Amino acid sequence: NNINGEYICQINIVNRSTIKLNIVNKVKDFINNDLPIHLYFSPIRKTNMKLILSKSTELGISQLTPIITQNTNNEWTDSDSYMKYIIESVEQCERLTIPTINNPIKLIDLMNSNCINILICKERPNEGFDERIPLLVALNTSLNQIKDIKTGKIGIVIGPEGGFTNEEWNIFDKISNKIYITLGSNILRSETAAISSISCASAVWE
């Protein structure tokens, strides 16, 4: 329940609608180790999407939101249907918190995000001018802001398999708190970019 920690319990009563437990002893107190990271990602094929959800959870993500883009190549079903992957990963890595998974939003809705900064993965530089900065530099700056004010989240945006369109880049340009980032010289798959970004955030936050 994100409050009381972890307990060993003995099953007392089981029926169709209720399970009652008797507490045997407390294993550990509640500690919130969530990363202040909100991952925005475009739905991809189910197997690869499962990888994003499960590995993001293991790495400590606190919030996930699918974004629908022009090149999104997979429909997003009800968010509850994906919670089983998240719950399995929570149990595997012994987290005491469950990340929030939101219903899909349109890309333009990112303009209403309450994140302190929105880091947008950009595969290629603009012609004649590279406005991107390395992910680790952006994370250091942004996460230090959160440590100073002791609240807030950083948004990380991962594009679809076909990338963002010129129209969508124009929308990003209008977001005042966006930072274009690079993950290196190689073009990464969506799931690789997501896991790589969150792994770096975990290392910086620690």
C-alpha positions as CSV (number, residue, x, y, z in Angstrom):
1,N,0.0,0.0,0.0
2,N,3.1,2.3,-0.3
3,I,3.0,2.9,3.4
4,N,3.6,0.0,5.7
5,G,6.4,-2.1,4.2
6,E,6.7,-5.8,3.7
7,Y,5.3,-8.6,5.9
8,I,5.2,-12.4,6.2
9,C,1.6,-13.5,6.6
10,Q,-0.3,-16.6,7.1
11,I,-3.4,-17.2,5.1
12,N,-6.5,-17.4,7.3
13,I,-9.6,-17.2,5.1
14,V,-9.9,-17.6,1.3
15,N,-13.2,-17.3,-0.6
16,R,-14.2,-15.9,-4.0
17,S,-14.0,-12.3,-3.0
18,T,-11.7,-12.1,0.0
19,I,-8.4,-13.3,1.3
20,K,-7.7,-12.7,5.0
21,L,-4.2,-12.9,6.4
22,N,-2.7,-13.0,9.8
23,I,0.6,-11.1,10.2
24,V,3.5,-13.2,11.3
25,N,6.3,-10.7,11.3
26,K,7.5,-7.6,9.5
27,V,10.3,-8.2,6.9
28,K,11.2,-4.6,6.1
29,D,10.1,-1.0,6.5
30,F,8.7,0.9,3.5
31,I,11.3,2.8,1.5
32,N,10.4,4.7,-1.6
33,N,13.2,4.1,-4.1
34,D,11.2,5.3,-7.2
35,L,13.0,7.3,-9.8
36,P,11.5,10.7,-10.4
37,I,11.1,9.7,-14.1
38,H,8.0,9.8,-16.2
39,L,8.5,7.7,-19.4
40,Y,6.4,8.7,-22.5
41,F,6.6,6.0,-25.2
42,S,4.9,5.1,-28.4
43,P,3.2,1.7,-28.3
44,I,5.1,-0.9,-30.3
45,R,4.7,-4.6,-30.8
46,K,3.4,-6.4,-27.7
47,T,6.6,-8.5,-27.1
48,N,8.8,-5.4,-27.2
49,M,6.3,-3.3,-25.3
50,K,6.3,-5.9,-22.5
51,L,10.1,-5.5,-22.4
52,I,9.7,-1.7,-21.9
53,L,7.2,-2.1,-19.2
54,S,8.9,-4.9,-17.2
55,K,12.5,-3.5,-17.4
56,S,11.4,0.1,-16.7
57,T,9.7,-1.2,-13.6
58,E,12.8,-3.1,-12.5
59,L,14.9,0.0,-12.9
60,G,12.6,2.0,-10.7
61,I,10.4,4.1,-13.1
62,S,7.5,5.9,-11.3
63,Q,5.2,6.7,-14.1
64,L,4.5,5.5,-17.7
65,T,2.3,7.1,-20.4
66,P,1.8,5.8,-23.9
67,I,1.7,8.6,-26.6
68,I,-0.1,8.1,-29.9
69,T,2.0,9.4,-32.8
70,Q,1.6,9.4,-36.6
71,N,4.0,6.4,-36.8
72,T,2.6,4.4,-33.9
73,N,2.3,0.9,-35.3
74,N,0.4,-0.9,-32.5
75,E,-2.9,-0.2,-30.8
76,W,-3.0,0.3,-27.1
77,T,-5.5,-1.8,-25.3
78,D,-6.8,-1.0,-21.8
79,S,-3.9,0.0,-19.5
80,D,-5.1,-2.6,-16.9
81,S,-4.2,-5.4,-19.3
82,Y,-0.6,-4.4,-19.1
83,M,-0.5,-4.2,-15.4
84,K,0.3,-7.9,-15.1
85,Y,3.7,-7.3,-16.6
86,I,4.4,-4.5,-14.2
87,I,3.2,-6.6,-11.1
88,E,5.4,-9.5,-12.1
89,S,8.4,-7.2,-12.4
90,V,7.6,-5.5,-9.0
91,E,7.6,-8.9,-7.4
92,Q,10.8,-10.0,-9.2
93,C,12.8,-7.0,-8.1
94,E,11.2,-6.7,-4.6
95,R,9.9,-3.2,-5.0
96,L,7.4,-2.0,-2.5
97,T,5.8,0.4,-4.9
98,I,3.9,-0.1,-8.2
99,P,4.5,2.5,-11.0
100,T,1.5,4.3,-12.4
101,I,0.6,3.5,-16.0
102,N,-1.7,6.0,-17.6
103,N,-4.1,5.8,-20.5
104,P,-2.7,7.0,-23.9
105,I,-2.4,10.7,-24.7
106,K,-1.9,12.5,-28.0
107,L,1.6,13.9,-28.6
108,I,0.3,17.5,-28.4
109,D,-0.8,16.8,-24.8
110,L,2.8,16.8,-23.8
111,M,2.5,20.6,-23.8
112,N,0.4,20.2,-20.6
113,S,2.9,18.0,-18.8
114,N,3.8,19.0,-15.3
115,C,7.3,17.6,-15.6
116,I,10.1,20.0,-14.7
117,N,11.9,19.1,-18.0
118,I,11.0,16.9,-20.9
119,L,14.0,15.1,-22.4
120,I,13.2,14.1,-26.0
121,C,15.4,11.5,-27.7
122,K,16.4,12.9,-31.1
123,E,18.0,10.4,-33.4
124,R,19.6,12.9,-35.8
125,P,20.8,16.5,-35.6
126,N,19.3,19.4,-37.5
127,E,21.0,20.2,-40.7
128,G,24.0,22.5,-40.0
129,F,23.3,22.7,-36.3
130,D,23.2,20.0,-33.6
131,E,21.0,21.3,-30.7
132,R,21.1,17.9,-28.9
133,I,23.0,17.4,-25.7
134,P,24.2,14.0,-24.2
135,L,21.6,12.3,-22.1
136,L,23.9,12.2,-19.0
137,V,24.4,16.0,-19.1
138,A,20.6,16.6,-19.3
139,L,19.9,14.1,-16.5
140,N,22.5,15.7,-14.2
141,T,21.1,19.1,-14.7
142,S,17.4,18.1,-14.4
143,L,17.8,15.7,-11.5
144,N,19.8,18.2,-9.5
145,Q,16.8,20.6,-9.9
146,I,14.6,18.0,-8.4
147,K,17.0,17.4,-5.5
148,D,17.1,21.1,-4.8
149,I,13.3,21.6,-4.7
150,K,12.6,18.0,-3.4
151,T,9.7,17.4,-5.8
152,G,8.7,16.9,-9.4
153,K,9.5,14.5,-12.2
154,I,11.6,14.4,-15.4
155,G,9.9,13.3,-18.6
156,I,11.7,11.1,-21.1
157,V,10.1,10.8,-24.5
158,I,10.9,7.7,-26.7
159,G,9.6,7.8,-30.3
160,P,7.9,5.1,-32.4
161,E,9.8,2.6,-34.6
162,G,9.4,4.9,-37.6
163,G,10.5,8.0,-35.7
164,F,8.6,11.3,-35.3
165,T,7.4,13.3,-38.3
166,N,8.3,16.8,-39.2
167,E,4.9,18.0,-38.0
168,E,5.5,16.3,-34.6
169,W,9.0,17.9,-34.3
170,N,7.3,21.3,-34.9
171,I,5.0,20.5,-31.9
172,F,8.1,19.6,-29.7
173,D,9.7,22.9,-30.7
174,K,6.8,24.7,-29.0
175,I,7.3,23.0,-25.6
176,S,9.2,25.5,-23.5
177,N,10.8,23.0,-21.1
178,K,12.0,20.5,-23.6
179,I,15.6,19.4,-24.0
180,Y,16.7,17.5,-27.1
181,I,19.0,14.7,-26.2
182,T,21.2,12.1,-27.9
183,L,21.8,8.6,-26.8
184,G,24.9,8.2,-29.0
185,S,25.8,7.8,-32.6
186,N,23.8,4.6,-33.2
187,I,20.1,4.5,-34.0
188,L,18.5,2.5,-31.2
189,R,15.3,0.5,-31.2
190,S,12.5,2.0,-29.1
191,E,12.8,-0.6,-26.3
192,T,16.6,-0.2,-26.2
193,A,16.3,3.6,-26.0
194,A,13.8,3.4,-23.1
195,I,15.9,0.9,-21.1
196,S,19.1,2.8,-21.8
197,S,17.7,6.1,-20.7
198,I,16.2,4.8,-17.5
199,S,19.4,2.9,-16.6
200,C,21.3,6.2,-17.0
201,A,18.8,8.0,-14.8
202,S,19.1,5.4,-12.1
203,A,22.8,5.7,-12.1
204,V,22.7,9.5,-11.9
205,W,20.0,9.5,-9.2
206,E,21.9,7.1,-7.0
